[in-house]
Amino acid sequence: MSDLDQSADEGESLSPDERAAIRAYLQRSEVRLSTMHRVASALLSGAGLMVLLPAVAQDAVIQVLRSLVTGHVEASKVLMVVAVTAMLLLPFTALWLVLRDLIQFYFHSHHVHSAAGDVFTPRFTLTALRLPQDELSDLSSERLEVARHDTANVELLVPANDRSRRHIDQRIVAYGGLGVDLENLDDEARATALFVLAASRPRDLVSEVAKIEHGMARHVLRTQTIVLRYVKALLALLTTAMATYGTAAVVSGKARLGAGDLSWLAGIVLVWSPVAIVAVTSPVRWLEGLLRSEGATHPAVSDDPELTRVELVAIRLAVLGFAAALLAMIVELASGSMSVVMRWSTIAVAVAATSATYVILRRWARGTLLRRLIGRG
């Protein structure tokens, strides 16, 4: 007995109460799915606003980079270009990952089986729906099938003009035929192929329940990941914006940067680095604190690669910026062009920032700092 026949037999065995329960569950599931999609839509709108925020700091960024790349080429300037670039890349990288997650939330792969071979196509996360096979009597099912092949209904999906047909044919050929005969393509075959692209398959009520259960779990997991990464991206953007304004204040109105100015720039990046690390790792710590308040002794949130990917990338960029700024500060100290007060102030900032960064990284890595920075850890 085929799976389809078995499903049909199971559908016929459903009692009226079971059918009512399944229908009520499917209705509640649709409401829950729409709620999660509204959450994702809100994050997509928020991500769009985050893209606009760097425009506010555009003049500050240009001013700082112009001051560093003009004039004589010096080792400290080159190092500060690296440091400032790493600082600016952090929020953009975090936002890039959020936008990628949103795409992966709204789309995923659809495995199509056909005589010509298996093919994977992209599909929207909400599939097209068909009336469950076991909802109608045999006579009503036959009438529905006739209506599906009616020319007026097929034209809703396949417009009756050659240009639209050519575009549809190109999509069908691109995905290996989608199970239809490419040599004898008519409008009904094109409509069948488009149903496949929309992941619209004939199912009974029980199969609809299984599909919605798996889809719901996928939505929940994706949504919690996106929300967490969105918060991290926002915190990274805010901390970097503050540091950018600080660096702009140092170079404002100066045609040439002196040793003291470069030390100030390096000091700002040194302070930014541990602050940014604390910012992007805070959401995970908040979650672990929540779990501990509920009685968890060993929360594993920080070991979840899906929930910590943004902070790992952000920490690597922060460490790169810190290292470049620290080297630039050392070069300026070795040049001997600073005053005594500036020299000791620079040393104090370097020691304090290095100590703070080391303590924060050790706490984040929990004794496996090098392994977590280099590998997945």
Secondary structure as a PSIPRED ss2 file (coil, helix, strand):
# PSIPRED VFORMAT (PSIPRED V4.0)

   1 M C   1.000  0.000  0.000
   2 S C   1.000  0.000  0.000
   3 D H   0.000  1.000  0.000
   4 L H   0.000  1.000  0.000
   5 D H   0.000  1.000  0.000
   6 Q H   0.000  1.000  0.000
   7 S H   0.000  1.000  0.000
   8 A H   0.000  1.000  0.000
   9 D H   0.000  1.000  0.000
  10 E H   0.000  1.000  0.000
  11 G H   0.000  1.000  0.000
  12 E H   0.000  1.000  0.000
  13 S C   1.000  0.000  0.000
  14 L C   1.000  0.000  0.000
  15 S C   1.000  0.000  0.000
  16 P H   0.000  1.000  0.000
  17 D H   0.000  1.000  0.000
  18 E H   0.000  1.000  0.000
  19 R H   0.000  1.000  0.000
  20 A H   0.000  1.000  0.000
  21 A H   0.000  1.000  0.000
  22 I H   0.000  1.000  0.000
  23 R H   0.000  1.000  0.000
  24 A H   0.000  1.000  0.000
  25 Y H   0.000  1.000  0.000
  26 L H   0.000  1.000  0.000
  27 Q H   0.000  1.000  0.000
  28 R H   0.000  1.000  0.000
  29 S H   0.000  1.000  0.000
  30 E H   0.000  1.000  0.000
  31 V H   0.000  1.000  0.000
  32 R H   0.000  1.000  0.000
  33 L H   0.000  1.000  0.000
  34 S H   0.000  1.000  0.000
  35 T H   0.000  1.000  0.000
  36 M H   0.000  1.000  0.000
  37 H H   0.000  1.000  0.000
  38 R H   0.000  1.000  0.000
  39 V H   0.000  1.000  0.000
  40 A H   0.000  1.000  0.000
  41 S H   0.000  1.000  0.000
  42 A H   0.000  1.000  0.000
  43 L H   0.000  1.000  0.000
  44 L H   0.000  1.000  0.000
  45 S H   0.000  1.000  0.000
  46 G H   0.000  1.000  0.000
  47 A H   0.000  1.000  0.000
  48 G H   0.000  1.000  0.000
  49 L H   0.000  1.000  0.000
  50 M H   0.000  1.000  0.000
  51 V H   0.000  1.000  0.000
  52 L H   0.000  1.000  0.000
  53 L H   0.000  1.000  0.000
  54 P H   0.000  1.000  0.000
  55 A H   0.000  1.000  0.000
  56 V H   0.000  1.000  0.000
  57 A C   1.000  0.000  0.000
  58 Q H   0.000  1.000  0.000
  59 D H   0.000  1.000  0.000
  60 A H   0.000  1.000  0.000
  61 V H   0.000  1.000  0.000
  62 I H   0.000  1.000  0.000
  63 Q H   0.000  1.000  0.000
  64 V H   0.000  1.000  0.000
  65 L H   0.000  1.000  0.000
  66 R H   0.000  1.000  0.000
  67 S H   0.000  1.000  0.000
  68 L H   0.000  1.000  0.000
  69 V H   0.000  1.000  0.000
  70 T C   1.000  0.000  0.000
  71 G C   1.000  0.000  0.000
  72 H C   1.000  0.000  0.000
  73 V C   1.000  0.000  0.000
  74 E C   1.000  0.000  0.000
  75 A H   0.000  1.000  0.000
  76 S H   0.000  1.000  0.000
  77 K H   0.000  1.000  0.000
  78 V H   0.000  1.000  0.000
  79 L H   0.000  1.000  0.000
  80 M H   0.000  1.000  0.000
  81 V H   0.000  1.000  0.000
  82 V H   0.000  1.000  0.000
  83 A H   0.000  1.000  0.000
  84 V H   0.000  1.000  0.000
  85 T H   0.000  1.000  0.000
  86 A H   0.000  1.000  0.000
  87 M H   0.000  1.000  0.000
  88 L H   0.000  1.000  0.000
  89 L H   0.000  1.000  0.000
  90 L H   0.000  1.000  0.000
  91 P H   0.000  1.000  0.000
  92 F H   0.000  1.000  0.000
  93 T H   0.000  1.000  0.000
  94 A H   0.000  1.000  0.000
  95 L H   0.000  1.000  0.000
  96 W H   0.000  1.000  0.000
  97 L H   0.000  1.000  0.000
  98 V H   0.000  1.000  0.000
  99 L H   0.000  1.000  0.000
 100 R H   0.000  1.000  0.000
 101 D H   0.000  1.000  0.000
 102 L H   0.000  1.000  0.000
 103 I H   0.000  1.000  0.000
 104 Q H   0.000  1.000  0.000
 105 F H   0.000  1.000  0.000
 106 Y H   0.000  1.000  0.000
 107 F E   0.000  0.000  1.000
 108 H E   0.000  0.000  1.000
 109 S E   0.000  0.000  1.000
 110 H E   0.000  0.000  1.000
 111 H E   0.000  0.000  1.000
 112 V E   0.000  0.000  1.000
 113 H C   1.000  0.000  0.000
 114 S C   1.000  0.000  0.000
 115 A C   1.000  0.000  0.000
 116 A C   1.000  0.000  0.000
 117 G C   1.000  0.000  0.000
 118 D C   1.000  0.000  0.000
 119 V E   0.000  0.000  1.000
 120 F E   0.000  0.000  1.000
 121 T E   0.000  0.000  1.000
 122 P E   0.000  0.000  1.000
 123 R E   0.000  0.000  1.000
 124 F E   0.000  0.000  1.000
 125 T C   1.000  0.000  0.000
 126 L C   1.000  0.000  0.000
 127 T C   1.000  0.000  0.000
 128 A C   1.000  0.000  0.000
 129 L C   1.000  0.000  0.000
 130 R C   1.000  0.000  0.000
 131 L C   1.000  0.000  0.000
 132 P C   1.000  0.000  0.000
 133 Q H   0.000  1.000  0.000
 134 D H   0.000  1.000  0.000
 135 E H   0.000  1.000  0.000
 136 L C   1.000  0.000  0.000
 137 S C   1.000  0.000  0.000
 138 D H   0.000  1.000  0.000
 139 L H   0.000  1.000  0.000
 140 S H   0.000  1.000  0.000
 141 S H   0.000  1.000  0.000
 142 E H   0.000  1.000  0.000
 143 R H   0.000  1.000  0.000
 144 L H   0.000  1.000  0.000
 145 E H   0.000  1.000  0.000
 146 V H   0.000  1.000  0.000
 147 A H   0.000  1.000  0.000
 148 R H   0.000  1.000  0.000
 149 H C   1.000  0.000  0.000
 150 D C   1.000  0.000  0.000
 151 T H   0.000  1.000  0.000
 152 A H   0.000  1.000  0.000
 153 N H   0.000  1.000  0.000
 154 V H   0.000  1.000  0.000
 155 E H   0.000  1.000  0.000
 156 L H   0.000  1.000  0.000
 157 L H   0.000  1.000  0.000
 158 V C   1.000  0.000  0.000
 159 P C   1.000  0.000  0.000
 160 A C   1.000  0.000  0.000
 161 N C   1.000  0.000  0.000
 162 D H   0.000  1.000  0.000
 163 R H   0.000  1.000  0.000
 164 S H   0.000  1.000  0.000
 165 R H   0.000  1.000  0.000
 166 R H   0.000  1.000  0.000
 167 H H   0.000  1.000  0.000
 168 I H   0.000  1.000  0.000
 169 D H   0.000  1.000  0.000
 170 Q H   0.000  1.000  0.000
 171 R H   0.000  1.000  0.000
 172 I H   0.000  1.000  0.000
 173 V H   0.000  1.000  0.000
 174 A H   0.000  1.000  0.000
 175 Y C   1.000  0.000  0.000
 176 G C   1.000  0.000  0.000
 177 G C   1.000  0.000  0.000
 178 L C   1.000  0.000  0.000
 179 G C   1.000  0.000  0.000
 180 V C   1.000  0.000  0.000
 181 D C   1.000  0.000  0.000
 182 L H   0.000  1.000  0.000
 183 E H   0.000  1.000  0.000
 184 N H   0.000  1.000  0.000
 185 L C   1.000  0.000  0.000
 186 D C   1.000  0.000  0.000
 187 D H   0.000  1.000  0.000
 188 E H   0.000  1.000  0.000
 189 A H   0.000  1.000  0.000
 190 R H   0.000  1.000  0.000
 191 A H   0.000  1.000  0.000
 192 T H   0.000  1.000  0.000
 193 A H   0.000  1.000  0.000
 194 L H   0.000  1.000  0.000
 195 F H   0.000  1.000  0.000
 196 V H   0.000  1.000  0.000
 197 L H   0.000  1.000  0.000
 198 A C   1.000  0.000  0.000
 199 A C   1.000  0.000  0.000
 200 S C   1.000  0.000  0.000
 201 R C   1.000  0.000  0.000
 202 P C   1.000  0.000  0.000
 203 R C   1.000  0.000  0.000
 204 D C   1.000  0.000  0.000
 205 L H   0.000  1.000  0.000
 206 V H   0.000  1.000  0.000
 207 S H   0.000  1.000  0.000
 208 E H   0.000  1.000  0.000
 209 V H   0.000  1.000  0.000
 210 A H   0.000  1.000  0.000
 211 K H   0.000  1.000  0.000
 212 I H   0.000  1.000  0.000
 213 E H   0.000  1.000  0.000
 214 H H   0.000  1.000  0.000
 215 G H   0.000  1.000  0.000
 216 M H   0.000  1.000  0.000
 217 A H   0.000  1.000  0.000
 218 R H   0.000  1.000  0.000
 219 H H   0.000  1.000  0.000
 220 V H   0.000  1.000  0.000
 221 L H   0.000  1.000  0.000
 222 R H   0.000  1.000  0.000
 223 T H   0.000  1.000  0.000
 224 Q H   0.000  1.000  0.000
 225 T H   0.000  1.000  0.000
 226 I H   0.000  1.000  0.000
 227 V H   0.000  1.000  0.000
 228 L H   0.000  1.000  0.000
 229 R H   0.000  1.000  0.000
 230 Y H   0.000  1.000  0.000
 231 V H   0.000  1.000  0.000
 232 K H   0.000  1.000  0.000
 233 A H   0.000  1.000  0.000
 234 L H   0.000  1.000  0.000
 235 L H   0.000  1.000  0.000
 236 A H   0.000  1.000  0.000
 237 L H   0.000  1.000  0.000
 238 L H   0.000  1.000  0.000
 239 T H   0.000  1.000  0.000
 240 T H   0.000  1.000  0.000
 241 A H   0.000  1.000  0.000
 242 M H   0.000  1.000  0.000
 243 A H   0.000  1.000  0.000
 244 T H   0.000  1.000  0.000
 245 Y H   0.000  1.000  0.000
 246 G H   0.000  1.000  0.000
 247 T H   0.000  1.000  0.000
 248 A H   0.000  1.000  0.000
 249 A H   0.000  1.000  0.000
 250 V H   0.000  1.000  0.000
 251 V H   0.000  1.000  0.000
 252 S C   1.000  0.000  0.000
 253 G C   1.000  0.000  0.000
 254 K C   1.000  0.000  0.000
 255 A C   1.000  0.000  0.000
 256 R C   1.000  0.000  0.000
 257 L C   1.000  0.000  0.000
 258 G C   1.000  0.000  0.000
 259 A H   0.000  1.000  0.000
 260 G H   0.000  1.000  0.000
 261 D H   0.000  1.000  0.000
 262 L H   0.000  1.000  0.000
 263 S H   0.000  1.000  0.000
 264 W H   0.000  1.000  0.000
 265 L H   0.000  1.000  0.000
 266 A H   0.000  1.000  0.000
 267 G H   0.000  1.000  0.000
 268 I H   0.000  1.000  0.000
 269 V H   0.000  1.000  0.000
 270 L H   0.000  1.000  0.000
 271 V H   0.000  1.000  0.000
 272 W H   0.000  1.000  0.000
 273 S H   0.000  1.000  0.000
 274 P H   0.000  1.000  0.000
 275 V H   0.000  1.000  0.000
 276 A H   0.000  1.000  0.000
 277 I H   0.000  1.000  0.000
 278 V H   0.000  1.000  0.000
 279 A H   0.000  1.000  0.000
 280 V H   0.000  1.000  0.000
 281 T H   0.000  1.000  0.000
 282 S H   0.000  1.000  0.000
 283 P H   0.000  1.000  0.000
 284 V H   0.000  1.000  0.000
 285 R H   0.000  1.000  0.000
 286 W H   0.000  1.000  0.000
 287 L H   0.000  1.000  0.000
 288 E H   0.000  1.000  0.000
 289 G H   0.000  1.000  0.000
 290 L H   0.000  1.000  0.000
 291 L H   0.000  1.000  0.000
 292 R H   0.000  1.000  0.000
 293 S H   0.000  1.000  0.000
 294 E C   1.000  0.000  0.000
 295 G C   1.000  0.000  0.000
 296 A C   1.000  0.000  0.000
 297 T C   1.000  0.000  0.000
 298 H C   1.000  0.000  0.000
 299 P C   1.000  0.000  0.000
 300 A C   1.000  0.000  0.000
 301 V H   0.000  1.000  0.000
 302 S H   0.000  1.000  0.000
 303 D H   0.000  1.000  0.000
 304 D C   1.000  0.000  0.000
 305 P H   0.000  1.000  0.000
 306 E H   0.000  1.000  0.000
 307 L H   0.000  1.000  0.000
 308 T H   0.000  1.000  0.000
 309 R H   0.000  1.000  0.000
 310 V H   0.000  1.000  0.000
 311 E H   0.000  1.000  0.000
 312 L H   0.000  1.000  0.000
 313 V H   0.000  1.000  0.000
 314 A H   0.000  1.000  0.000
 315 I H   0.000  1.000  0.000
 316 R H   0.000  1.000  0.000
 317 L H   0.000  1.000  0.000
 318 A H   0.000  1.000  0.000
 319 V H   0.000  1.000  0.000
 320 L H   0.000  1.000  0.000
 321 G H   0.000  1.000  0.000
 322 F H   0.000  1.000  0.000
 323 A H   0.000  1.000  0.000
 324 A H   0.000  1.000  0.000
 325 A H   0.000  1.000  0.000
 326 L H   0.000  1.000  0.000
 327 L H   0.000  1.000  0.000
 328 A H   0.000  1.000  0.000
 329 M H   0.000  1.000  0.000
 330 I H   0.000  1.000  0.000
 331 V H   0.000  1.000  0.000
 332 E H   0.000  1.000  0.000
 333 L H   0.000  1.000  0.000
 334 A H   0.000  1.000  0.000
 335 S H   0.000  1.000  0.000
 336 G C   1.000  0.000  0.000
 337 S C   1.000  0.000  0.000
 338 M C   1.000  0.000  0.000
 339 S C   1.000  0.000  0.000
 340 V H   0.000  1.000  0.000
 341 V H   0.000  1.000  0.000
 342 M H   0.000  1.000  0.000
 343 R H   0.000  1.000  0.000
 344 W H   0.000  1.000  0.000
 345 S H   0.000  1.000  0.000
 346 T H   0.000  1.000  0.000
 347 I H   0.000  1.000  0.000
 348 A H   0.000  1.000  0.000
 349 V H   0.000  1.000  0.000
 350 A H   0.000  1.000  0.000
 351 V H   0.000  1.000  0.000
 352 A H   0.000  1.000  0.000
 353 A H   0.000  1.000  0.000
 354 T H   0.000  1.000  0.000
 355 S H   0.000  1.000  0.000
 356 A H   0.000  1.000  0.000
 357 T H   0.000  1.000  0.000
 358 Y H   0.000  1.000  0.000
 359 V H   0.000  1.000  0.000
 360 I H   0.000  1.000  0.000
 361 L H   0.000  1.000  0.000
 362 R H   0.000  1.000  0.000
 363 R H   0.000  1.000  0.000
 364 W H   0.000  1.000  0.000
 365 A H   0.000  1.000  0.000
 366 R C   1.000  0.000  0.000
 367 G C   1.000  0.000  0.000
 368 T C   1.000  0.000  0.000
 369 L H   0.000  1.000  0.000
 370 L H   0.000  1.000  0.000
 371 R H   0.000  1.000  0.000
 372 R H   0.000  1.000  0.000
 373 L H   0.000  1.000  0.000
 374 I H   0.000  1.000  0.000
 375 G C   1.000  0.000  0.000
 376 R C   1.000  0.000  0.000
 377 G C   1.000  0.000  0.000
